[in-house]
Amino acid sequence: MPVTKKRKAANAKVKEGVVYTLEQASALLKEVSTPKFDASVDIHIRLGIDPRKADQSIRGTVALPHGTGKTKRVLVLCNPDKESEATGAGADYAGLAEFVEKIEKGWADIDVVIATPSVMPKIAKLGKILGPRNLMPNPKSGTVTENVADAVKEVKGGKIAFRVDKQGIIHASIGRISFTKEKIRDNAHELISTVVRMKPSS
């Protein structure tokens, strides 16, 4: 695909070998973005670690101060006594058997899956389906909890989960190009600060 004049002009603004501050990068991002739609702003953090070592396998969550700009579809897998709590807090779907069956049949219209501890044995078989999509509920990411209302509200409010990949890189979406440069900077800073605190010293 040929490079457009607009893209060439944008590329020329990014100087090879220059290390930009978050402030500069956030401002530059607004200048070089060419899509006509409200594109996602993604960040990739190379940590220089070996995720094959247990003490260097980083995963966690962070509440972005300005959210992601994306409405996340949340499924809560729970027993009937928790369904109203989940939907009352904003969950798009809540239940168990019906949704386990739908997921097994290929249903994928969800962005986050939260589960109560009591149903984990019943959904363990979904690991091979949800795991590769980073959707399997996990205590470390706060998606296995009795307090489903708070978990749903946090996700809807901008909480994201992250984990290091096999190459030692963390990938995350931290907003939309329509965000102000200050909001992009703040969200990036919050994620980077959280990752730095978790990064092993060795």
C-alpha positions as YAML, in Angstrom:
chain: A
units: angstrom
residues:
- id: 1
  name: MET
  ca: [0.00, 0.00, 0.00]
- id: 2
  name: PRO
  ca: [1.52, 3.37, -1.04]
- id: 3
  name: VAL
  ca: [2.32, 5.90, 1.67]
- id: 4
  name: THR
  ca: [0.11, 9.00, 1.40]
- id: 5
  name: LYS
  ca: [1.48, 12.54, 1.47]
- id: 6
  name: LYS
  ca: [-0.30, 13.07, 4.77]
- id: 7
  name: ARG
  ca: [1.39, 10.02, 6.30]
- id: 8
  name: LYS
  ca: [4.79, 11.05, 4.92]
- id: 9
  name: ALA
  ca: [4.40, 14.50, 6.47]
- id: 10
  name: ALA
  ca: [3.41, 12.94, 9.78]
- id: 11
  name: ASN
  ca: [6.35, 10.51, 9.73]
- id: 12
  name: ALA
  ca: [8.74, 13.40, 9.09]
- id: 13
  name: LYS
  ca: [7.76, 14.95, 12.42]
- id: 14
  name: VAL
  ca: [9.07, 11.95, 14.35]
- id: 15
  name: LYS
  ca: [12.86, 12.15, 14.60]
- id: 16
  name: GLU
  ca: [14.71, 8.84, 14.62]
- id: 17
  name: GLY
  ca: [16.90, 8.32, 17.68]
- id: 18
  name: VAL
  ca: [15.22, 11.08, 19.69]
- id: 19
  name: VAL
  ca: [13.93, 10.17, 23.15]
- id: 20
  name: TYR
  ca: [10.73, 12.10, 23.83]
- id: 21
  name: THR
  ca: [9.29, 12.91, 27.24]
- id: 22
  name: LEU
  ca: [5.72, 11.84, 27.95]
- id: 23
  name: GLU
  ca: [4.68, 15.47, 27.55]
- id: 24
  name: GLN
  ca: [6.36, 15.73, 24.15]
- id: 25
  name: ALA
  ca: [5.19, 12.31, 22.95]
- id: 26
  name: SER
  ca: [1.57, 13.02, 23.91]
- id: 27
  name: ALA
  ca: [1.60, 16.30, 22.00]
- id: 28
  name: LEU
  ca: [3.37, 14.74, 19.01]
- id: 29
  name: LEU
  ca: [0.86, 11.91, 18.91]
- id: 30
  name: LYS
  ca: [-1.94, 14.40, 18.32]
- id: 31
  name: GLU
  ca: [0.02, 15.94, 15.45]
- id: 32
  name: VAL
  ca: [0.95, 12.75, 13.60]
- id: 33
  name: SER
  ca: [-2.35, 10.87, 13.86]
- id: 34
  name: THR
  ca: [-3.89, 10.50, 10.39]
- id: 35
  name: PRO
  ca: [-6.96, 8.20, 10.75]
- id: 36
  name: LYS
  ca: [-10.31, 9.89, 10.17]
- id: 37
  name: PHE
  ca: [-11.88, 7.86, 12.99]
- id: 38
  name: ASP
  ca: [-11.26, 8.15, 16.75]
- id: 39
  name: ALA
  ca: [-8.31, 5.77, 16.89]
- id: 40
  name: SER
  ca: [-7.15, 3.96, 19.99]
- id: 41
  name: VAL
  ca: [-3.96, 5.17, 21.68]
- id: 42
  name: ASP
  ca: [-1.81, 2.16, 22.49]
- id: 43
  name: ILE
  ca: [1.38, 1.92, 24.50]
- id: 44
  name: HIS
  ca: [4.06, -0.76, 24.37]
- id: 45
  name: ILE
  ca: [6.57, -1.04, 27.22]
- id: 46
  name: ARG
  ca: [9.70, -3.14, 26.68]
- id: 47
  name: LEU
  ca: [10.91, -4.27, 30.10]
- id: 48
  name: GLY
  ca: [14.04, -6.24, 29.25]
- id: 49
  name: ILE
  ca: [13.00, -9.14, 31.47]
- id: 50
  name: ASP
  ca: [12.60, -12.88, 30.97]
- id: 51
  name: PRO
  ca: [8.90, -13.69, 31.54]
- id: 52
  name: ARG
  ca: [9.74, -17.40, 31.58]
- id: 53
  name: LYS
  ca: [11.12, -16.84, 35.09]
- id: 54
  name: ALA
  ca: [8.35, -16.87, 37.69]
- id: 55
  name: ASP
  ca: [9.63, -13.77, 39.49]
- id: 56
  name: GLN
  ca: [9.70, -11.80, 36.23]
- id: 57
  name: SER
  ca: [6.22, -12.63, 34.96]
- id: 58
  name: ILE
  ca: [4.45, -9.32, 35.51]
- id: 59
  name: ARG
  ca: [0.68, -8.92, 35.46]
- id: 60
  name: GLY
  ca: [-1.60, -6.50, 37.24]
- id: 61
  name: THR
  ca: [-4.22, -3.81, 36.94]
- id: 62
  name: VAL
  ca: [-4.27, -0.03, 36.93]
- id: 63
  name: ALA
  ca: [-7.09, 2.51, 37.14]
- id: 64
  name: LEU
  ca: [-6.47, 5.05, 34.38]
- id: 65
  name: PRO
  ca: [-7.40, 8.53, 35.67]
- id: 66
  name: HIS
  ca: [-9.25, 9.40, 32.46]
- id: 67
  name: GLY
  ca: [-10.49, 5.95, 31.45]
- id: 68
  name: THR
  ca: [-9.89, 4.37, 28.05]
- id: 69
  name: GLY
  ca: [-12.62, 6.09, 26.08]
- id: 70
  name: LYS
  ca: [-14.08, 2.70, 25.28]
- id: 71
  name: THR
  ca: [-17.25, 1.24, 26.74]
- id: 72
  name: LYS
  ca: [-16.32, -2.23, 27.95]
- id: 73
  name: ARG
  ca: [-18.82, -5.07, 27.81]
- id: 74
  name: VAL
  ca: [-18.66, -6.90, 31.13]
- id: 75
  name: LEU
  ca: [-19.84, -10.43, 31.87]
- id: 76
  name: VAL
  ca: [-20.14, -11.59, 35.48]
- id: 77
  name: LEU
  ca: [-20.21, -15.36, 35.94]
- id: 78
  name: CYS
  ca: [-22.02, -15.98, 39.19]
- id: 79
  name: ASN
  ca: [-24.84, -17.79, 40.95]
- id: 80
  name: PRO
  ca: [-28.36, -16.27, 40.91]
- id: 81
  name: ASP
  ca: [-27.89, -14.52, 44.27]
- id: 82
  name: LYS
  ca: [-25.22, -12.24, 42.74]
- id: 83
  name: GLU
  ca: [-26.88, -11.46, 39.41]
- id: 84
  name: SER
  ca: [-28.84, -8.39, 40.51]
- id: 85
  name: GLU
  ca: [-25.77, -6.97, 42.28]
- id: 86
  name: ALA
  ca: [-23.75, -7.37, 39.09]
- id: 87
  name: THR
  ca: [-26.29, -5.85, 36.70]
- id: 88
  name: GLY
  ca: [-27.12, -3.11, 39.19]
- id: 89
  name: ALA
  ca: [-23.46, -2.06, 39.13]
- id: 90
  name: GLY
  ca: [-23.47, -1.89, 35.35]
- id: 91
  name: ALA
  ca: [-22.57, -5.40, 34.15]
- id: 92
  name: ASP
  ca: [-23.87, -6.08, 30.66]
- id: 93
  name: TYR
  ca: [-24.46, -9.74, 31.38]
- id: 94
  name: ALA
  ca: [-24.70, -11.87, 34.54]
- id: 95
  name: GLY
  ca: [-25.39, -15.54, 35.05]
- id: 96
  name: LEU
  ca: [-23.64, -18.87, 34.73]
- id: 97
  name: ALA
  ca: [-24.82, -21.92, 32.78]
- id: 98
  name: GLU
  ca: [-26.30, -19.93, 29.90]
- id: 99
  name: PHE
  ca: [-23.11, -17.94, 29.35]
- id: 100
  name: VAL
  ca: [-20.75, -20.89, 29.83]
- id: 101
  name: GLU
  ca: [-22.63, -22.63, 27.02]
- id: 102
  name: LYS
  ca: [-22.55, -19.51, 24.81]
- id: 103
  name: ILE
  ca: [-18.79, -19.12, 25.30]
- id: 104
  name: GLU
  ca: [-18.23, -22.79, 24.45]
- id: 105
  name: LYS
  ca: [-20.16, -22.20, 21.22]
- id: 106
  name: GLY
  ca: [-17.94, -19.26, 20.24]
- id: 107
  name: TRP
  ca: [-19.69, -16.23, 21.71]
- id: 108
  name: ALA
  ca: [-17.19, -13.37, 21.92]
- id: 109
  name: ASP
  ca: [-19.13, -10.13, 22.49]
- id: 110
  name: ILE
  ca: [-17.38, -9.37, 25.79]
- id: 111
  name: ASP
  ca: [-14.33, -7.39, 26.85]
- id: 112
  name: VAL
  ca: [-14.00, -8.39, 30.53]
- id: 113
  name: VAL
  ca: [-15.11, -11.48, 32.45]
- id: 114
  name: ILE
  ca: [-15.53, -11.33, 36.23]
- id: 115
  name: ALA
  ca: [-16.35, -14.39, 38.36]
- id: 116
  name: THR
  ca: [-17.14, -15.18, 41.98]
- id: 117
  name: PRO
  ca: [-14.82, -17.68, 43.71]
- id: 118
  name: SER
  ca: [-17.64, -20.21, 44.13]
- id: 119
  name: VAL
  ca: [-18.12, -20.68, 40.39]
- id: 120
  name: MET
  ca: [-14.45, -21.02, 39.44]
- id: 121
  name: PRO
  ca: [-14.50, -24.85, 39.51]
- id: 122
  name: LYS
  ca: [-17.48, -24.76, 37.14]
- id: 123
  name: ILE
  ca: [-15.79, -22.47, 34.62]
- id: 124
  name: ALA
  ca: [-12.28, -23.98, 34.73]
- id: 125
  name: LYS
  ca: [-13.01, -25.68, 31.40]
- id: 126
  name: LEU
  ca: [-13.32, -22.24, 29.78]
- id: 127
  name: GLY
  ca: [-9.62, -21.58, 30.37]
- id: 128
  name: LYS
  ca: [-8.62, -22.92, 26.96]
- id: 129
  name: ILE
  ca: [-11.09, -20.53, 25.31]
- id: 130
  name: LEU
  ca: [-10.81, -17.41, 27.48]
- id: 131
  name: GLY
  ca: [-7.11, -17.77, 28.37]
- id: 132
  name: PRO
  ca: [-5.69, -17.00, 24.90]
- id: 133
  name: ARG
  ca: [-7.94, -13.93, 24.75]
- id: 134
  name: ASN
  ca: [-6.78, -12.71, 28.20]
- id: 135
  name: LEU
  ca: [-10.36, -12.98, 29.45]
- id: 136
  name: MET
  ca: [-10.08, -15.80, 31.98]
- id: 137
  name: PRO
  ca: [-10.94, -14.47, 35.47]
- id: 138
  name: ASN
  ca: [-7.87, -14.27, 37.71]
- id: 139
  name: PRO
  ca: [-7.44, -13.15, 41.33]
- id: 140
  name: LYS
  ca: [-4.30, -11.16, 40.41]
- id: 141
  name: SER
  ca: [-6.27, -8.98, 38.01]
- id: 142
  name: GLY
  ca: [-9.14, -8.54, 40.46]
- id: 143
  name: THR
  ca: [-11.59, -10.43, 38.28]
- id: 144
  name: VAL
  ca: [-12.21, -13.23, 40.79]
- id: 145
  name: THR
  ca: [-14.05, -11.64, 43.70]
- id: 146
  name: GLU
  ca: [-17.11, -11.80, 45.92]
- id: 147
  name: ASN
  ca: [-17.54, -8.04, 45.59]
- id: 148
  name: VAL
  ca: [-18.75, -8.07, 42.00]
- id: 149
  name: ALA
  ca: [-20.32, -4.60, 42.23]
- id: 150
  name: ASP
  ca: [-17.01, -2.87, 42.95]
- id: 151
  name: ALA
  ca: [-15.21, -4.96, 40.32]
- id: 152
  name: VAL
  ca: [-17.74, -4.01, 37.65]
- id: 153
  name: LYS
  ca: [-17.63, -0.31, 38.59]
- id: 154
  name: GLU
  ca: [-13.82, -0.29, 38.46]
- id: 155
  name: VAL
  ca: [-13.77, -1.83, 34.98]
- id: 156
  name: LYS
  ca: [-16.45, 0.53, 33.71]
- id: 157
  name: GLY
  ca: [-14.54, 3.44, 35.26]
- id: 158
  name: GLY
  ca: [-11.32, 2.78, 33.37]
- id: 159
  name: LYS
  ca: [-9.49, 0.00, 35.18]
- id: 160
  name: ILE
  ca: [-7.43, -2.11, 32.79]
- id: 161
  name: ALA
  ca: [-5.47, -5.33, 33.17]
- id: 162
  name: PHE
  ca: [-2.00, -5.81, 31.72]
- id: 163
  name: ARG
  ca: [0.52, -8.61, 31.49]
- id: 164
  name: VAL
  ca: [3.95, -9.09, 29.98]
- id: 165
  name: ASP
  ca: [4.10, -11.14, 26.78]
- id: 166
  name: LYS
  ca: [6.66, -13.78, 25.81]
- id: 167
  name: GLN
  ca: [9.02, -11.09, 24.52]
- id: 168
  name: GLY
  ca: [8.97, -9.15, 27.79]
- id: 169
  name: ILE
  ca: [6.69, -6.40, 26.45]
- id: 170
  name: ILE
  ca: [3.49, -5.00, 27.93]
- id: 171
  name: HIS
  ca: [0.83, -3.81, 25.48]
- id: 172
  name: ALA
  ca: [-2.12, -1.68, 26.59]
- id: 173
  name: SER
  ca: [-4.72, 0.73, 25.26]
- id: 174
  name: ILE
  ca: [-4.69, 3.97, 27.25]
- id: 175
  name: GLY
  ca: [-7.23, 6.17, 25.51]
- id: 176
  name: ARG
  ca: [-8.42, 7.61, 22.22]
- id: 177
  name: ILE
  ca: [-6.82, 10.11, 19.87]
- id: 178
  name: SER
  ca: [-9.67, 12.52, 20.70]
- id: 179
  name: PHE
  ca: [-8.32, 12.78, 24.27]
- id: 180
  name: THR
  ca: [-6.39, 15.93, 25.11]
- id: 181
  name: LYS
  ca: [-2.63, 15.56, 25.22]
- id: 182
  name: GLU
  ca: [-2.83, 16.04, 28.99]
- id: 183
  name: LYS
  ca: [-5.22, 13.10, 29.41]
- id: 184
  name: ILE
  ca: [-3.04, 10.86, 27.23]
- id: 185
  name: ARG
  ca: [0.02, 11.89, 29.25]
- id: 186
  name: ASP
  ca: [-1.72, 11.26, 32.59]
- id: 187
  name: ASN
  ca: [-2.96, 7.82, 31.57]
- id: 188
  name: ALA
  ca: [0.45, 6.83, 30.20]
- id: 189
  name: HIS
  ca: [2.18, 8.06, 33.36]
- id: 190
  name: GLU
  ca: [-0.18, 6.08, 35.60]
- id: 191
  name: LEU
  ca: [0.42, 2.84, 33.70]
- id: 192
  name: ILE
  ca: [4.19, 3.30, 33.46]
- id: 193
  name: SER
  ca: [4.47, 4.17, 37.16]
- id: 194
  name: THR
  ca: [2.50, 1.05, 38.09]
- id: 195
  name: VAL
  ca: [4.65, -1.18, 35.88]
- id: 196
  name: VAL
  ca: [7.89, 0.33, 37.24]
- id: 197
  name: ARG
  ca: [6.79, -0.42, 40.81]
- id: 198
  name: MET
  ca: [6.15, -4.05, 39.86]
- id: 199
  name: LYS
  ca: [9.28, -4.60, 37.74]
- id: 200
  name: PRO
  ca: [11.82, -6.90, 39.42]
- id: 201
  name: SER
  ca: [15.16, -5.25, 40.19]
- id: 202
  name: SER
  ca: [17.20, -8.07, 38.66]
...
